[in-house]
Amino acid sequence: MIRLSLIALLLSGTAALAAPQHAQPAPVAVASAVAAPAVAAPAVAALPSRLQLRPEIHLARDLVTFGDLIPGLAGEAAATAAFRAPALGETGTIQVARIVEAARMAGIVREAGDIQSQGFAQVVVTRTARRITAMDLEAAVKTGLQERFGVDARIFALAIDGGAPGVAVEPELTGDVAVVDLSFDARSRRLQARLMVPGSTAMRLKPLRISGQLVETMEVVVPRRLIARGETLGKDDVVVERRPRDGQGSEIIGDARAAIDKVARRALLAGVPLRSGDVQREEIVGKGDLVTIVYEAPGLLITLRGRANEAGAMGDVVSVTNPQSKRVLQGKVSGPGRVSVQPSAVGRVASAQ
């Protein structure tokens, strides 16, 4: 149980605020002195002989106690509330001088020198929280559309006006975001919603309201990482995601099989949808390479050497030339350095020798 102290009555009448990190002209209320009824001060004699401040603390509640700030305190001294914590998910600072003065005025210590800070001038206080993401909000809205309007929104994405708001709730809450109110115009696909996380005091005091529009999406293949030019893409290098259809174009690759085992024709950025011109099959015959020209039929096998006039991957049709006779043949790449010709070309194969 947290014990309320004399701090607010002894300090100026109004709660002083600690400076939040990355402060703006209008700071959020963090680490302020706690206004509380007067109670007896804890006995100083029971405290450790030397007190050391923690340079940084993380806590889930909205009050910072002296026990949070000073390790080794016990009993009423540790439970005495000293400052207000930052807002959920925020980080603030408390000047060491303010902590020492508050501890002295609350009867935790007699002299300012009884607390040591090990050279740092402020204590960093972080209020832990669960962050509500854009995916959480979209999932809640889609569920609400299905339940209330019978809309199957799986092929749509939610474009929130102004972007997804930053929302933090109590860290112990694990329930899904729920829709409280929802309106939807099927023609324009615009909607307005009020959402909350069940049991959240923060969202009950400040309800979350959003507006936005459903946009049609399509499946696209995107690299998980930077792919260098000439690198072969594996199944772990790409992922299929849904992206807004508008502006994607007709060359977008939507099937991972069309990208796996292909070679990058240029450097491919992580997260950027792949287009058909970004990858190609791996060339196993290079332009100008010496290859084996093969004609094979029941009871007959003819091979001769030739030079590829163009590069090709497995299954590509390429032209090859016999360097001696200068005859040109068309064949299909059937393996590394190997080109197979069709039975109709047997006469030309014989004459090309």
C-alpha positions in Angstrom: 0.0 0.0 0.0 1.4 3.4 -1.0 1.6 5.9 1.9 0.8 9.5 1.1 3.3 12.1 2.5 3.4 15.7 3.7 5.1 16.9 0.5 2.3 18.7 -1.2 1.4 20.6 2.0 5.0 21.6 2.7 5.9 22.5 -0.9 4.3 25.6 -2.5 0.6 24.8 -2.6 0.6 23.6 -6.2 2.3 20.5 -7.5 5.7 21.2 -9.1 6.3 19.3 -12.4 9.5 17.5 -13.3 10.9 18.1 -16.8 9.8 15.5 -19.3 12.4 14.2 -21.7 12.2 15.8 -25.2 10.2 18.6 -23.5 8.0 20.9 -25.5 6.8 24.4 -24.4 3.7 22.8 -22.9 5.1 19.8 -21.0 3.0 16.8 -20.0 2.4 16.4 -16.3 5.1 14.1 -15.1 6.6 13.3 -11.7 4.7 16.0 -9.8 4.5 16.2 -6.0 1.5 14.3 -4.7 -1.2 16.3 -2.9 -2.1 14.3 0.1 -3.5 14.6 3.6 -1.1 15.1 6.5 0.2 12.0 8.2 3.0 11.2 10.6 6.5 11.1 9.1 8.3 7.7 9.1 10.9 7.1 11.7 14.4 8.1 10.4 16.2 5.8 12.8 15.0 2.7 10.9 16.5 3.8 7.6 19.8 2.5 6.2 22.9 4.6 7.2 23.7 5.5 3.5 21.1 6.0 0.9 21.8 5.8 -2.9 19.4 7.1 -5.5 18.5 4.9 -8.5 19.5 6.7 -11.8 16.5 5.2 -13.6 13.2 3.5 -12.7 10.4 1.8 -14.6 7.0 1.5 -13.0 3.4 0.7 -14.0 1.5 2.8 -11.4 0.8 6.5 -11.4 2.8 7.3 -8.3 6.5 7.3 -7.6 7.3 6.3 -4.0 10.5 6.9 -2.1 11.0 3.1 -2.2 11.1 3.4 -6.0 13.7 6.1 -5.9 15.9 4.9 -3.0 16.7 1.1 -2.8 17.0 -0.3 0.7 14.0 1.6 2.2 11.4 -0.5 3.9 8.1 -0.2 5.6 6.3 3.1 5.7 9.3 5.0 4.4 9.4 2.9 1.1 5.6 3.2 0.7 5.5 7.0 1.0 4.4 8.5 -2.3 6.8 11.2 -3.5 5.9 12.3 -7.0 3.4 11.6 -9.8 4.6 9.3 -12.5 4.6 10.4 -16.2 1.6 9.5 -18.3 1.2 6.0 -19.7 4.1 5.2 -22.0 5.9 8.5 -21.3 9.3 9.2 -19.8 10.2 12.1 -17.5 12.9 13.2 -15.2 13.1 14.4 -11.5 15.9 16.6 -10.4 18.0 15.0 -7.6 17.8 18.3 -5.7 14.0 18.0 -5.7 14.1 14.4 -4.5 16.5 15.2 -1.7 14.3 18.2 -0.6 11.1 16.1 -0.8 12.7 13.3 1.3 13.9 15.8 3.9 10.5 17.5 4.2 8.7 14.1 4.3 11.0 13.0 7.2 12.8 10.3 5.2 16.2 11.9 5.9 17.4 14.7 8.2 20.1 16.3 6.1 20.5 16.7 2.3 23.8 14.9 2.5 22.1 11.7 3.7 21.2 10.8 0.1 23.9 10.3 -2.5 23.3 10.4 -6.3 26.6 9.0 -7.5 27.1 12.1 -9.6 24.0 12.2 -11.8 21.7 15.3 -11.6 18.3 13.7 -12.3 16.5 10.4 -12.1 14.8 9.1 -15.3 11.2 7.8 -14.7 9.5 5.7 -17.3 5.8 4.7 -17.0 5.3 1.3 -18.7 2.4 0.8 -21.0 0.8 -1.3 -23.7 1.0 0.5 -27.0 -2.1 0.2 -29.2 -1.0 -0.1 -32.9 -2.7 0.8 -36.2 -3.1 -2.9 -36.8 -5.0 -3.2 -33.5 -7.4 -0.4 -34.5 -7.9 -1.8 -38.0 -8.7 -5.3 -36.6 -11.2 -3.9 -34.2 -13.0 -1.8 -36.9 -13.1 -4.7 -39.3 -14.6 -6.9 -36.7 -17.2 -4.2 -35.9 -18.1 -3.9 -39.6 -18.6 -7.6 -40.0 -20.7 -7.9 -36.8 -22.8 -4.7 -37.3 -23.1 -4.2 -41.1 -22.2 -7.6 -42.5 -19.2 -6.1 -44.4 -16.4 -8.5 -45.2 -13.5 -6.1 -44.9 -10.7 -8.7 -45.4 -9.7 -7.3 -48.8 -9.7 -3.7 -47.5 -7.3 -1.6 -45.4 -8.3 1.1 -43.0 -6.9 4.6 -43.9 -7.2 6.6 -40.7 -7.6 10.3 -41.2 -4.5 12.0 -40.0 -2.8 8.7 -39.4 -3.1 6.3 -36.5 -3.1 8.1 -33.1 -0.6 7.2 -30.5 -2.5 5.3 -27.8 -1.2 3.7 -24.6 -3.1 1.8 -22.0 -2.3 0.0 -18.7 0.3 -2.7 -19.3 -1.6 -5.4 -17.5 -4.5 -5.2 -20.0 -4.3 -7.9 -22.7 -7.8 -7.8 -24.2 -8.4 -6.8 -27.8 -9.5 -3.3 -28.8 -13.3 -3.2 -29.0 -15.6 -0.9 -31.0 -18.1 1.0 -28.8 -19.8 3.1 -31.5 -19.5 2.7 -35.3 -21.1 4.4 -38.3 -20.4 3.4 -41.9 -21.4 4.7 -45.3 -21.2 1.7 -47.8 -21.1 4.0 -50.8 -18.1 6.1 -49.9 -16.7 3.5 -47.5 -16.2 6.2 -44.9 -16.6 5.4 -41.2 -16.4 6.9 -37.8 -15.7 4.8 -34.7 -15.2 5.0 -30.9 -12.9 2.4 -29.5 -11.7 1.2 -26.1 -9.8 -1.5 -24.4 -12.0 -3.2 -21.8 -10.9 -2.3 -18.3 -8.7 0.7 -19.3 -9.1 3.7 -17.0 -7.1 5.8 -19.4 -9.4 5.1 -22.3 -12.5 5.6 -20.2 -11.3 9.0 -19.2 -10.2 9.9 -22.7 -12.2 7.8 -25.3 -10.5 7.1 -28.6 -12.4 8.4 -31.6 -11.2 7.9 -35.2 -12.5 8.5 -38.7 -11.3 7.1 -42.0 -12.0 5.1 -45.1 -11.8 1.6 -46.3 -9.4 1.3 -49.3 -9.2 -1.8 -51.6 -6.0 -3.8 -51.3 -4.1 -6.4 -53.2 -1.5 -8.9 -52.4 2.1 -7.9 -53.2 5.4 -9.5 -52.7 8.0 -7.4 -50.8 11.6 -8.2 -49.8 12.2 -8.6 -46.1 15.7 -7.1 -46.5 17.9 -5.3 -48.9 18.6 -7.6 -51.9 21.8 -6.9 -53.9 21.9 -7.0 -57.7 22.5 -10.5 -59.0 21.5 -12.1 -55.7 19.1 -15.1 -55.8 15.9 -14.7 -53.8 15.1 -17.4 -51.3 11.7 -18.2 -49.7 12.9 -16.4 -46.5 13.8 -13.3 -48.4 10.3 -12.3 -49.4 6.8 -12.0 -47.8 3.4 -11.4 -49.2 1.5 -8.4 -47.8 -1.7 -6.5 -48.6 -1.2 -3.0 -49.9 -3.7 -0.4 -51.3 -4.4 -1.3 -54.9 -4.4 2.3 -56.2 -1.1 3.2 -57.8 0.4 -0.3 -57.8 0.3 -0.8 -61.5 -0.1 -4.0 -63.5 3.5 -5.3 -63.2 3.3 -5.9 -59.4 4.2 -9.5 -58.4 1.5 -10.9 -56.2 2.6 -14.6 -56.0 5.8 -15.4 -54.0 6.5 -18.2 -56.4 7.1 -15.7 -59.1 10.0 -14.2 -57.1 11.5 -17.2 -55.3 14.7 -18.6 -57.0 14.8 -15.6 -59.3 17.8 -13.3 -59.6 17.6 -9.6 -58.7 18.2 -7.4 -61.8 18.8 -4.4 -59.6 19.2 -3.6 -55.9 15.8 -4.3 -54.2 14.8 -2.3 -51.1 13.1 -4.0 -48.1 9.4 -3.4 -48.0 9.1 -2.1 -51.6 6.7 -4.2 -53.7 8.4 -6.2 -56.4 7.6 -5.7 -60.1 8.0 -8.3 -62.8 11.0 -6.4 -64.2 12.9 -6.5 -60.9 13.7 -10.2 -61.1 14.6 -12.7 -63.7 15.3 -16.4 -63.8 18.9 -17.4 -63.0 20.9 -17.5 -66.2 22.8 -20.8 -66.5 24.1 -20.1 -70.0 25.8 -16.8 -70.6 26.2 -14.9 -73.8 29.4 -16.0 -75.5 29.7 -19.1 -73.4 30.9 -22.3 -75.0 28.1 -24.8 -74.6 27.3 -28.4 -75.6 24.6 -28.7 -78.2 22.7 -32.0 -77.7 20.3 -33.9 -79.9 18.9 -37.0 -78.3 16.4 -39.5 -79.8 15.8 -43.2 -79.3 19.0 -44.9 -80.3 20.6 -41.7 -81.3 22.7 -39.1 -79.5 24.5 -36.3 -81.3 26.7 -33.7 -79.4 28.8 -30.9 -80.6 30.4 -27.7 -79.3 28.9 -24.3 -80.0 28.9 -20.8 -78.7 25.8 -19.2 -77.2 24.7 -16.0 -78.9 22.5 -14.9 -76.0 22.1 -15.6 -72.3 19.4 -17.9 -71.0 17.8 -19.5 -68.0 16.5 -23.0 -67.7 13.9 -23.6 -70.4 14.8 -20.5 -72.4 15.2 -20.8 -76.2 18.6 -19.4 -77.3 20.6 -19.4 -80.5 24.0 -21.1 -80.7 26.7 -21.1 -83.3 29.2 -23.7 -84.4 32.5 -21.8 -84.3 33.9 -23.9 -87.2 31.0 -24.0 -89.6 29.4 -20.7 -88.5 26.0 -22.5 -88.7 23.3 -21.1 -86.2 20.9 -23.3 -84.4 17.9 -22.6 -82.0 17.8 -24.7 -78.9 16.4 -24.8 -75.4 18.6 -24.4 -72.3 18.5 -27.8 -70.6 21.2 -27.4 -68.0 24.3 -25.4 -67.1 26.3 -25.0 -70.4 23.9 -27.3 -72.2 21.4 -26.5 -75.1 19.1 -29.2 -76.5 17.6 -29.0 -80.0 14.3 -30.5 -81.2 14.1 -33.5 -83.5 13.1 -31.3 -86.5 16.6 -29.8 -86.2 18.5 -33.0 -86.6 19.3 -32.3 -90.2 20.6 -28.9 -89.3 22.6 -30.4 -86.5 24.3 -32.8 -88.8 25.1 -30.1 -91.4 26.3 -27.8 -88.7 29.1 -30.2 -87.7 
